[in-house]
Amino acid sequence: MPLPLYDIIVGFVLISLLAYLAFKLKALSRSGALASILIGMVILVGSGSWSWLILIIIFFTAASFFTHFKYNYKRGIGAAEAKGGARSWLNAASNGGAAALFAAAEYAVGGDIFAAAFLGVVATAASDTLATEVGLLSRVKPRLITNLRLQVEPGTSGGVTPLGTFMAVVGALIIGLAAAVLGFFDGAVFKVIVVAAVGGVLGSIADSLLGALLQEKYRCVVCGKVVEQPMHHGSKGLFVSGIHRLDNNLVNLTSTFIGAFIGMAVFLLLS
Ligand SMILES: [Zn+2]
């Protein structure tokens, strides 16, 4: 059902205010705030329902909270989200782009299948964010998901800890419970929670696997560390492994799609 014009106007004002607030609180950069307004409007108008947008706001609030939780400690170990935890348009687009796409698909086609995909996307993003941001505080060193005998530095893509893995489950369940309360799938609570939990946890495992196996890695010529961006300490590093230009944002985008497809598959299995 298309959203009434009144709701669209109220939505635009609300989304703009929230984006401005997130910008002022340094949770979003200027470009991240503008991208978020666009993504928010596509989700609101596409889904034709407030509940999709509210779920995204719940995700973003939780993500910002956990990103800033013990931020100075994370910065101290050199693993805090770049740019003071403020997410740029690329970061917003790689986290919200898939969500917006499925909202547009819902607008064009309809039916709960794209709501399942959307749940998979948001649950994957929540799982991944909570696992990363809380996992960084783990007292045990992360181990590489593809070789658990190998310890890696905190913040390394593909590094996993028991605490982070637990938080991946918590992140997916928060989204599942919130979506159930918001009335996704006409209140089929069990279905909503299973779609979000399985989609989110498997999506974030896919994120770790892609991070370990395919994400580009460079060795800094100054400090000798293996890092995930070409530039470190002001000079271009030597390419070590992975696929050129497959950076963290692309890994995020790919894993949210994997979470979406798993969400759709679980939805169909339970139908
Ligand atoms: Zn360096």
py3Dmol code that shows the C-alpha trace and the ligand (Angstrom):
import py3Dmol

protein = """\
ATOM      1  CA  MET A   1       0.000   0.000   0.000  1.00  0.00           C
ATOM      2  CA  PRO A   2       1.550   3.358  -0.987  1.00  0.00           C
ATOM      3  CA  LEU A   3       2.289   5.649   1.903  1.00  0.00           C
ATOM      4  CA  PRO A   4       0.066   8.783   2.149  1.00  0.00           C
ATOM      5  CA  LEU A   5       1.804  12.040   1.187  1.00  0.00           C
ATOM      6  CA  TYR A   6       1.368  13.311   4.742  1.00  0.00           C
ATOM      7  CA  ASP A   7       3.439  10.381   6.086  1.00  0.00           C
ATOM      8  CA  ILE A   8       6.097  10.950   3.445  1.00  0.00           C
ATOM      9  CA  ILE A   9       6.473  14.607   4.482  1.00  0.00           C
ATOM     10  CA  VAL A  10       6.541  13.753   8.194  1.00  0.00           C
ATOM     11  CA  GLY A  11       9.042  10.981   7.408  1.00  0.00           C
ATOM     12  CA  PHE A  12      11.313  13.334   5.494  1.00  0.00           C
ATOM     13  CA  VAL A  13      11.334  15.857   8.344  1.00  0.00           C
ATOM     14  CA  LEU A  14      11.962  13.128  10.930  1.00  0.00           C
ATOM     15  CA  ILE A  15      14.732  11.414   8.937  1.00  0.00           C
ATOM     16  CA  SER A  16      16.432  14.756   8.245  1.00  0.00           C
ATOM     17  CA  LEU A  17      16.301  15.668  11.944  1.00  0.00           C
ATOM     18  CA  LEU A  18      17.755  12.290  12.952  1.00  0.00           C
ATOM     19  CA  ALA A  19      20.504  12.534  10.330  1.00  0.00           C
ATOM     20  CA  TYR A  20      21.320  16.049  11.539  1.00  0.00           C
ATOM     21  CA  LEU A  21      21.411  14.818  15.141  1.00  0.00           C
ATOM     22  CA  ALA A  22      23.676  11.900  14.161  1.00  0.00           C
ATOM     23  CA  PHE A  23      25.926  14.401  12.363  1.00  0.00           C
ATOM     24  CA  LYS A  24      26.043  16.691  15.410  1.00  0.00           C
ATOM     25  CA  LEU A  25      26.821  13.715  17.664  1.00  0.00           C
ATOM     26  CA  LYS A  26      29.575  12.760  15.185  1.00  0.00           C
ATOM     27  CA  ALA A  27      27.980   9.364  14.514  1.00  0.00           C
ATOM     28  CA  LEU A  28      27.768  10.307  10.815  1.00  0.00           C
ATOM     29  CA  SER A  29      29.988  12.482   8.652  1.00  0.00           C
ATOM     30  CA  ARG A  30      28.299  15.134   6.456  1.00  0.00           C
ATOM     31  CA  SER A  31      28.247  12.769   3.467  1.00  0.00           C
ATOM     32  CA  GLY A  32      27.059   9.916   5.699  1.00  0.00           C
ATOM     33  CA  ALA A  33      24.149  12.073   6.926  1.00  0.00           C
ATOM     34  CA  LEU A  34      23.095  12.998   3.372  1.00  0.00           C
ATOM     35  CA  ALA A  35      23.337   9.367   2.187  1.00  0.00           C
ATOM     36  CA  SER A  36      21.312   8.270   5.218  1.00  0.00           C
ATOM     37  CA  ILE A  37      18.471  10.692   4.365  1.00  0.00           C
ATOM     38  CA  LEU A  38      18.289   9.216   0.856  1.00  0.00           C
ATOM     39  CA  ILE A  39      18.463   5.611   2.116  1.00  0.00           C
ATOM     40  CA  GLY A  40      15.874   6.359   4.821  1.00  0.00           C
ATOM     41  CA  MET A  41      13.432   7.861   2.314  1.00  0.00           C
ATOM     42  CA  VAL A  42      13.792   4.905  -0.093  1.00  0.00           C
ATOM     43  CA  ILE A  43      13.121   2.522   2.805  1.00  0.00           C
ATOM     44  CA  LEU A  44      10.094   4.493   4.064  1.00  0.00           C
ATOM     45  CA  VAL A  45       8.454   5.060   0.673  1.00  0.00           C
ATOM     46  CA  GLY A  46       9.510   1.670  -0.761  1.00  0.00           C
ATOM     47  CA  SER A  47       8.193  -0.423   2.096  1.00  0.00           C
ATOM     48  CA  GLY A  48       5.113   1.774   2.486  1.00  0.00           C
ATOM     49  CA  SER A  49       5.377   1.172   6.219  1.00  0.00           C
ATOM     50  CA  TRP A  50       6.936   2.881   9.207  1.00  0.00           C
ATOM     51  CA  SER A  51       8.115  -0.373  10.764  1.00  0.00           C
ATOM     52  CA  TRP A  52      10.990  -0.865   8.294  1.00  0.00           C
ATOM     53  CA  LEU A  53      12.290   2.614   9.024  1.00  0.00           C
ATOM     54  CA  ILE A  54      11.913   2.189  12.788  1.00  0.00           C
ATOM     55  CA  LEU A  55      13.899  -1.064  12.590  1.00  0.00           C
ATOM     56  CA  ILE A  56      16.723   0.764  10.787  1.00  0.00           C
ATOM     57  CA  ILE A  57      16.668   3.509  13.438  1.00  0.00           C
ATOM     58  CA  ILE A  58      16.893   0.848  16.177  1.00  0.00           C
ATOM     59  CA  PHE A  59      19.861  -0.703  14.349  1.00  0.00           C
ATOM     60  CA  PHE A  60      21.601   2.635  13.911  1.00  0.00           C
ATOM     61  CA  THR A  61      21.084   3.606  17.563  1.00  0.00           C
ATOM     62  CA  ALA A  62      22.494   0.275  18.773  1.00  0.00           C
ATOM     63  CA  ALA A  63      25.395   0.455  16.277  1.00  0.00           C
ATOM     64  CA  SER A  64      26.312   4.005  17.350  1.00  0.00           C
ATOM     65  CA  PHE A  65      26.055   3.104  21.020  1.00  0.00           C
ATOM     66  CA  PHE A  66      28.375   0.113  20.694  1.00  0.00           C
ATOM     67  CA  THR A  67      30.778   1.977  18.389  1.00  0.00           C
ATOM     68  CA  HIS A  68      31.240   4.708  20.999  1.00  0.00           C
ATOM     69  CA  PHE A  69      31.249   2.272  23.914  1.00  0.00           C
ATOM     70  CA  LYS A  70      34.798   2.382  25.383  1.00  0.00           C
ATOM     71  CA  TYR A  71      35.830   4.286  22.267  1.00  0.00           C
ATOM     72  CA  ASN A  72      39.043   5.651  23.789  1.00  0.00           C
ATOM     73  CA  TYR A  73      40.207   2.152  24.668  1.00  0.00           C
ATOM     74  CA  LYS A  74      39.527   0.979  21.095  1.00  0.00           C
ATOM     75  CA  ARG A  75      41.349   4.010  19.708  1.00  0.00           C
ATOM     76  CA  GLY A  76      44.216   3.222  22.079  1.00  0.00           C
ATOM     77  CA  ILE A  77      44.677  -0.218  20.552  1.00  0.00           C
ATOM     78  CA  GLY A  78      44.429   1.359  17.092  1.00  0.00           C
ATOM     79  CA  ALA A  79      41.238  -0.432  16.186  1.00  0.00           C
ATOM     80  CA  ALA A  80      38.540   2.217  16.492  1.00  0.00           C
ATOM     81  CA  GLU A  81      36.303   3.003  13.537  1.00  0.00           C
ATOM     82  CA  ALA A  82      38.174   5.567  11.406  1.00  0.00           C
ATOM     83  CA  LYS A  83      37.220   9.283  11.529  1.00  0.00           C
ATOM     84  CA  GLY A  84      36.195   9.332  15.176  1.00  0.00           C
ATOM     85  CA  GLY A  85      33.492   6.723  14.704  1.00  0.00           C
ATOM     86  CA  ALA A  86      31.607   8.924  12.223  1.00  0.00           C
ATOM     87  CA  ARG A  87      30.340   6.870   9.305  1.00  0.00           C
ATOM     88  CA  SER A  88      30.800   8.319   5.815  1.00  0.00           C
ATOM     89  CA  TRP A  89      28.457   8.023   2.816  1.00  0.00           C
ATOM     90  CA  LEU A  90      30.370   4.966   1.581  1.00  0.00           C
ATOM     91  CA  ASN A  91      29.947   3.303   4.932  1.00  0.00           C
ATOM     92  CA  ALA A  92      26.258   4.290   5.063  1.00  0.00           C
ATOM     93  CA  ALA A  93      25.710   3.109   1.493  1.00  0.00           C
ATOM     94  CA  SER A  94      27.456  -0.212   2.017  1.00  0.00           C
ATOM     95  CA  ASN A  95      25.430  -0.829   5.166  1.00  0.00           C
ATOM     96  CA  GLY A  96      22.127   0.664   4.017  1.00  0.00           C
ATOM     97  CA  GLY A  97      22.291   0.203   0.242  1.00  0.00           C
ATOM     98  CA  ALA A  98      21.074  -3.389   0.272  1.00  0.00           C
ATOM     99  CA  ALA A  99      18.286  -2.472   2.723  1.00  0.00           C
ATOM    100  CA  ALA A 100      17.128   0.331   0.406  1.00  0.00           C
ATOM    101  CA  LEU A 101      17.251  -1.990  -2.616  1.00  0.00           C
ATOM    102  CA  PHE A 102      14.939  -4.539  -0.979  1.00  0.00           C
ATOM    103  CA  ALA A 103      12.567  -1.761   0.087  1.00  0.00           C
ATOM    104  CA  ALA A 104      12.409  -0.685  -3.565  1.00  0.00           C
ATOM    105  CA  ALA A 105      11.774  -4.330  -4.568  1.00  0.00           C
ATOM    106  CA  GLU A 106       8.951  -4.469  -2.007  1.00  0.00           C
ATOM    107  CA  TYR A 107       7.461  -1.368  -3.641  1.00  0.00           C
ATOM    108  CA  ALA A 108       7.673  -2.908  -7.120  1.00  0.00           C
ATOM    109  CA  VAL A 109       6.666  -6.489  -6.359  1.00  0.00           C
ATOM    110  CA  GLY A 110       5.197  -6.671  -2.831  1.00  0.00           C
ATOM    111  CA  GLY A 111       4.899  -9.703  -0.589  1.00  0.00           C
ATOM    112  CA  ASP A 112       6.789 -10.590   2.570  1.00  0.00           C
ATOM    113  CA  ILE A 113       9.734 -12.196   0.756  1.00  0.00           C
ATOM    114  CA  PHE A 114      11.535  -8.854   0.470  1.00  0.00           C
ATOM    115  CA  ALA A 115      10.745  -8.103   4.097  1.00  0.00           C
ATOM    116  CA  ALA A 116      12.639 -11.333   4.860  1.00  0.00           C
ATOM    117  CA  ALA A 117      15.555 -10.145   2.717  1.00  0.00           C
ATOM    118  CA  PHE A 118      15.441  -6.774   4.500  1.00  0.00           C
ATOM    119  CA  LEU A 119      15.484  -8.518   7.890  1.00  0.00           C
ATOM    120  CA  GLY A 120      18.498 -10.552   6.761  1.00  0.00           C
ATOM    121  CA  VAL A 121      20.310  -7.351   5.765  1.00  0.00           C
ATOM    122  CA  VAL A 122      19.624  -5.454   8.986  1.00  0.00           C
ATOM    123  CA  ALA A 123      20.328  -8.499  11.166  1.00  0.00           C
ATOM    124  CA  THR A 124      23.650  -9.084   9.381  1.00  0.00           C
ATOM    125  CA  ALA A 125      24.649  -5.440   9.847  1.00  0.00           C
ATOM    126  CA  ALA A 126      23.667  -5.562  13.538  1.00  0.00           C
ATOM    127  CA  SER A 127      25.431  -8.898  14.087  1.00  0.00           C
ATOM    128  CA  ASP A 128      28.589  -7.711  12.393  1.00  0.00           C
ATOM    129  CA  THR A 129      28.666  -4.318  14.132  1.00  0.00           C
ATOM    130  CA  LEU A 130      28.067  -5.681  17.636  1.00  0.00           C
ATOM    131  CA  ALA A 131      30.510  -8.559  17.104  1.00  0.00           C
ATOM    132  CA  THR A 132      33.194  -6.143  15.928  1.00  0.00           C
ATOM    133  CA  GLU A 133      32.653  -3.298  18.378  1.00  0.00           C
ATOM    134  CA  VAL A 134      32.243  -5.481  21.480  1.00  0.00           C
ATOM    135  CA  GLY A 135      34.677  -8.159  20.279  1.00  0.00           C
ATOM    136  CA  LEU A 136      37.403  -5.479  20.268  1.00  0.00           C
ATOM    137  CA  LEU A 137      37.064  -5.331  24.055  1.00  0.00           C
ATOM    138  CA  SER A 138      37.729  -9.057  24.417  1.00  0.00           C
ATOM    139  CA  ARG A 139      40.543  -9.990  26.774  1.00  0.00           C
ATOM    140  CA  VAL A 140      41.466 -12.983  24.625  1.00  0.00           C
ATOM    141  CA  LYS A 141      43.243 -12.333  21.339  1.00  0.00           C
ATOM    142  CA  PRO A 142      41.172 -12.889  18.183  1.00  0.00           C
ATOM    143  CA  ARG A 143      41.858 -15.943  16.056  1.00  0.00           C
ATOM    144  CA  LEU A 144      41.476 -16.132  12.309  1.00  0.00           C
ATOM    145  CA  ILE A 145      38.142 -17.720  11.306  1.00  0.00           C
ATOM    146  CA  THR A 146      39.842 -19.691   8.534  1.00  0.00           C
ATOM    147  CA  ASN A 147      42.631 -20.955  10.819  1.00  0.00           C
ATOM    148  CA  LEU A 148      41.646 -20.900  14.488  1.00  0.00           C
ATOM    149  CA  ARG A 149      45.187 -21.772  15.606  1.00  0.00           C
ATOM    150  CA  LEU A 150      46.389 -18.426  14.258  1.00  0.00           C
ATOM    151  CA  GLN A 151      46.117 -15.381  16.560  1.00  0.00           C
ATOM    152  CA  VAL A 152      45.621 -11.974  14.910  1.00  0.00           C
ATOM    153  CA  GLU A 153      45.601  -8.348  16.098  1.00  0.00           C
ATOM    154  CA  PRO A 154      42.265  -6.929  17.364  1.00  0.00           C
ATOM    155  CA  GLY A 155      40.377  -5.293  14.483  1.00  0.00           C
ATOM    156  CA  THR A 156      41.756  -7.635  11.816  1.00  0.00           C
ATOM    157  CA  SER A 157      39.040  -8.655   9.336  1.00  0.00           C
ATOM    158  CA  GLY A 158      38.297 -12.344   9.790  1.00  0.00           C
ATOM    159  CA  GLY A 159      39.469 -12.309  13.403  1.00  0.00           C
ATOM    160  CA  VAL A 160      36.948 -13.876  15.804  1.00  0.00           C
ATOM    161  CA  THR A 161      36.610 -14.079  19.591  1.00  0.00           C
ATOM    162  CA  PRO A 162      34.097 -15.967  21.770  1.00  0.00           C
ATOM    163  CA  LEU A 163      32.773 -12.594  23.030  1.00  0.00           C
ATOM    164  CA  GLY A 164      32.375 -11.270  19.482  1.00  0.00           C
ATOM    165  CA  THR A 165      30.624 -14.443  18.338  1.00  0.00           C
ATOM    166  CA  PHE A 166      28.228 -14.221  21.290  1.00  0.00           C
ATOM    167  CA  MET A 167      27.492 -10.576  20.382  1.00  0.00           C
ATOM    168  CA  ALA A 168      26.814 -11.605  16.759  1.00  0.00           C
ATOM    169  CA  VAL A 169      23.963 -13.756  18.078  1.00  0.00           C
ATOM    170  CA  VAL A 170      22.790 -10.947  20.394  1.00  0.00           C
ATOM    171  CA  GLY A 171      22.807  -8.444  17.494  1.00  0.00           C
ATOM    172  CA  ALA A 172      20.675 -10.687  15.278  1.00  0.00           C
ATOM    173  CA  LEU A 173      18.263 -11.410  18.142  1.00  0.00           C
ATOM    174  CA  ILE A 174      17.823  -7.698  18.950  1.00  0.00           C
ATOM    175  CA  ILE A 175      16.734  -7.126  15.347  1.00  0.00           C
ATOM    176  CA  GLY A 176      14.526 -10.240  15.354  1.00  0.00           C
ATOM    177  CA  LEU A 177      12.768  -9.269  18.585  1.00  0.00           C
ATOM    178  CA  ALA A 178      12.341  -5.653  17.489  1.00  0.00           C
ATOM    179  CA  ALA A 179      10.927  -6.771  14.114  1.00  0.00           C
ATOM    180  CA  ALA A 180       8.520  -9.141  15.890  1.00  0.00           C
ATOM    181  CA  VAL A 181       7.285  -6.278  18.094  1.00  0.00           C
ATOM    182  CA  LEU A 182       6.958  -4.076  14.987  1.00  0.00           C
ATOM    183  CA  GLY A 183       4.668  -6.710  13.426  1.00  0.00           C
ATOM    184  CA  PHE A 184       6.790  -8.053  10.558  1.00  0.00           C
ATOM    185  CA  PHE A 185       5.158 -11.020   8.733  1.00  0.00           C
ATOM    186  CA  ASP A 186       1.778 -10.100  10.262  1.00  0.00           C
ATOM    187  CA  GLY A 187       2.954 -11.023  13.723  1.00  0.00           C
ATOM    188  CA  ALA A 188       4.369 -14.515  12.996  1.00  0.00           C
ATOM    189  CA  VAL A 189       6.835 -14.074  15.872  1.00  0.00           C
ATOM    190  CA  PHE A 190       8.716 -17.370  15.540  1.00  0.00           C
ATOM    191  CA  LYS A 191       9.245 -16.869  11.821  1.00  0.00           C
ATOM    192  CA  VAL A 192      10.500 -13.302  12.256  1.00  0.00           C
ATOM    193  CA  ILE A 193      13.011 -14.250  14.926  1.00  0.00           C
ATOM    194  CA  VAL A 194      14.340 -17.316  13.062  1.00  0.00           C
ATOM    195  CA  VAL A 195      14.728 -15.379   9.787  1.00  0.00           C
ATOM    196  CA  ALA A 196      16.644 -12.586  11.556  1.00  0.00           C
ATOM    197  CA  ALA A 197      18.722 -14.888  13.770  1.00  0.00           C
ATOM    198  CA  VAL A 198      19.816 -17.297  11.029  1.00  0.00           C
ATOM    199  CA  GLY A 199      20.222 -14.584   8.360  1.00  0.00           C
ATOM    200  CA  GLY A 200      22.160 -12.292  10.704  1.00  0.00           C
ATOM    201  CA  VAL A 201      24.500 -14.858  12.233  1.00  0.00           C
ATOM    202  CA  LEU A 202      25.312 -16.576   8.917  1.00  0.00           C
ATOM    203  CA  GLY A 203      25.643 -13.181   7.219  1.00  0.00           C
ATOM    204  CA  SER A 204      28.198 -12.028   9.781  1.00  0.00           C
ATOM    205  CA  ILE A 205      30.080 -15.335   9.535  1.00  0.00           C
ATOM    206  CA  ALA A 206      30.188 -14.734   5.769  1.00  0.00           C
ATOM    207  CA  ASP A 207      31.570 -11.261   6.541  1.00  0.00           C
ATOM    208  CA  SER A 208      34.399 -12.764   8.607  1.00  0.00           C
ATOM    209  CA  LEU A 209      35.150 -15.403   5.939  1.00  0.00           C
ATOM    210  CA  LEU A 210      35.234 -12.802   3.153  1.00  0.00           C
ATOM    211  CA  GLY A 211      37.387 -10.570   5.346  1.00  0.00           C
ATOM    212  CA  ALA A 212      39.877 -13.356   5.956  1.00  0.00           C
ATOM    213  CA  LEU A 213      39.935 -14.835   2.454  1.00  0.00           C
ATOM    214  CA  LEU A 214      39.197 -12.147  -0.126  1.00  0.00           C
ATOM    215  CA  GLN A 215      39.647  -8.683   1.396  1.00  0.00           C
ATOM    216  CA  GLU A 216      42.688  -6.780   0.131  1.00  0.00           C
ATOM    217  CA  LYS A 217      45.655  -6.686   2.508  1.00  0.00           C
ATOM    218  CA  TYR A 218      48.867  -4.678   2.405  1.00  0.00           C
ATOM    219  CA  ARG A 219      52.119  -4.691   4.341  1.00  0.00           C
ATOM    220  CA  CYS A 220      53.063  -1.209   5.556  1.00  0.00           C
ATOM    221  CA  VAL A 221      56.587  -0.330   4.421  1.00  0.00           C
ATOM    222  CA  VAL A 222      57.066   1.863   7.514  1.00  0.00           C
ATOM    223  CA  CYS A 223      55.799  -0.215  10.454  1.00  0.00           C
ATOM    224  CA  GLY A 224      55.743  -3.649   8.786  1.00  0.00           C
ATOM    225  CA  LYS A 225      52.176  -4.420   9.888  1.00  0.00           C
ATOM    226  CA  VAL A 226      49.671  -6.129   7.589  1.00  0.00           C
ATOM    227  CA  VAL A 227      46.841  -3.598   7.147  1.00  0.00           C
ATOM    228  CA  GLU A 228      43.580  -3.406   5.199  1.00  0.00           C
ATOM    229  CA  GLN A 229      44.101  -0.152   3.332  1.00  0.00           C
ATOM    230  CA  PRO A 230      46.786   0.600   0.735  1.00  0.00           C
ATOM    231  CA  MET A 231      48.017   3.680   2.627  1.00  0.00           C
ATOM    232  CA  HIS A 232      49.572   3.383   6.094  1.00  0.00           C
ATOM    233  CA  HIS A 233      51.949   5.774   7.832  1.00  0.00           C
ATOM    234  CA  GLY A 234      51.731   8.046   4.804  1.00  0.00           C
ATOM    235  CA  SER A 235      53.118   5.599   2.276  1.00  0.00           C
ATOM    236  CA  LYS A 236      51.729   2.981  -0.055  1.00  0.00           C
ATOM    237  CA  GLY A 237      52.046  -0.558   1.293  1.00  0.00           C
ATOM    238  CA  LEU A 238      52.977  -3.734  -0.557  1.00  0.00           C
ATOM    239  CA  PHE A 239      50.097  -5.880  -1.738  1.00  0.00           C
ATOM    240  CA  VAL A 240      49.961  -9.098   0.299  1.00  0.00           C
ATOM    241  CA  SER A 241      46.742 -10.961  -0.494  1.00  0.00           C
ATOM    242  CA  GLY A 242      43.073 -10.719  -1.389  1.00  0.00           C
ATOM    243  CA  ILE A 243      41.352  -9.077  -4.342  1.00  0.00           C
ATOM    244  CA  HIS A 244      42.389  -5.543  -5.345  1.00  0.00           C
ATOM    245  CA  ARG A 245      39.830  -2.894  -4.271  1.00  0.00           C
ATOM    246  CA  LEU A 246      37.789  -5.440  -2.303  1.00  0.00           C
ATOM    247  CA  ASP A 247      37.837  -3.311   0.846  1.00  0.00           C
ATOM    248  CA  ASN A 248      35.862  -3.444   4.067  1.00  0.00           C
ATOM    249  CA  ASN A 249      32.888  -1.542   2.600  1.00  0.00           C
ATOM    250  CA  LEU A 250      32.547  -3.999  -0.290  1.00  0.00           C
ATOM    251  CA  VAL A 251      32.900  -6.950   2.071  1.00  0.00           C
ATOM    252  CA  ASN A 252      30.102  -5.435   4.202  1.00  0.00           C
ATOM    253  CA  LEU A 253      27.864  -4.943   1.176  1.00  0.00           C
ATOM    254  CA  THR A 254      28.474  -8.499  -0.061  1.00  0.00           C
ATOM    255  CA  SER A 255      27.819 -10.061   3.332  1.00  0.00           C
ATOM    256  CA  THR A 256      24.558  -8.117   3.795  1.00  0.00           C
ATOM    257  CA  PHE A 257      23.393  -9.604   0.472  1.00  0.00           C
ATOM    258  CA  ILE A 258      24.371 -13.065   1.695  1.00  0.00           C
ATOM    259  CA  GLY A 259      22.392 -12.377   4.893  1.00  0.00           C
ATOM    260  CA  ALA A 260      19.452 -11.270   2.718  1.00  0.00           C
ATOM    261  CA  PHE A 261      19.464 -14.434   0.588  1.00  0.00           C
ATOM    262  CA  ILE A 262      19.712 -16.624   3.686  1.00  0.00           C
ATOM    263  CA  GLY A 263      16.821 -14.660   5.235  1.00  0.00           C
ATOM    264  CA  MET A 264      14.732 -15.279   2.094  1.00  0.00           C
ATOM    265  CA  ALA A 265      15.654 -18.994   2.067  1.00  0.00           C
ATOM    266  CA  VAL A 266      14.695 -19.422   5.739  1.00  0.00           C
ATOM    267  CA  PHE A 267      11.435 -17.542   5.102  1.00  0.00           C
ATOM    268  CA  LEU A 268      10.558 -19.877   2.226  1.00  0.00           C
ATOM    269  CA  LEU A 269      11.503 -22.972   4.255  1.00  0.00           C
ATOM    270  CA  LEU A 270       9.138 -21.887   7.042  1.00  0.00           C
ATOM    271  CA  SER A 271       6.274 -20.984   4.687  1.00  0.00           C
TER     272      SER A 271
END
"""
ligand_1 = """\
1
ZN
Zn 52.305 1.522 9.132
"""
view = py3Dmol.view(width=600, height=400)
view.addModel(protein, "pdb")
view.setStyle({"model": 0}, {"cartoon": {"style": "trace"}})
view.addModel(ligand_1, "xyz")
view.setStyle({"model": 1}, {"stick": {}})
view.zoomTo()
view.show()
